[in-house]
Amino acid sequence: MKNKKGFTLIALLIVASIIALSALIGLRFYTGNQPGKTENTVFQEKAKDTLVQANAETVQSLLQAALADGDINRDEAAELAQNAGLQNPYNEVAMNTSEWFPEIADAPGEIQITLLAETFYIQGYGADGLLPNILTVKK
């Protein structure tokens, strides 16, 4: 029997859930004000951005698990993501088509999946553009 190294999909999803929950709790206490927006609107956008980031982390976990089983391309990565049961927090629509996972995201809630030099780059698109956290998965 081979000794396989790595994380199980369940462990990765649990970690992603804990990170998302921690971020939501942190947002409850931190609500910076932006000009032209009410405090409530800013808080709602930050909460939705956190959910988009959690969706991106879920996609990252799925890609890591899929790559542990074998090689996948960018289209297969988008197909995995669309079958993950994710929901866009901005319009509460199920993200079950490939349009939600483009190579260049340009709408709130989308998850950008790019494959460059044998590395997947996953980044969510929030209320004010691409979120700062870029997640990676190496082939």
BELBELQUI-V44534 format. One line per field, one symbol per residue. phi: phi as a letter, one per 40 degrees, with the letter a starting at -180 (. if undefined). psi: psi as a letter, one per 40 degrees, with the letter a starting at -180 (. if undefined). Layout:
BEGIN
phi=???
psi=???
END
This chain:
BEGIN
phi=.cccbhbccccccccccccccccccccccbbccbcgbccccccccccccccccccccccdcccccccccicbbccccccdccccgcbcccbfbccbbcccbccbcabdgcbcbbbbfgbcbbacbccbhccccbcbacc
psi=hihhiaiiddddddddddddddddddddehgihiheiiddddddddddddddddddddddddddddddeiiiaddddddddeeefihhedefihgfiedegidhieihdihhhhhhffhhhhhihadfahidhhiihi.
END
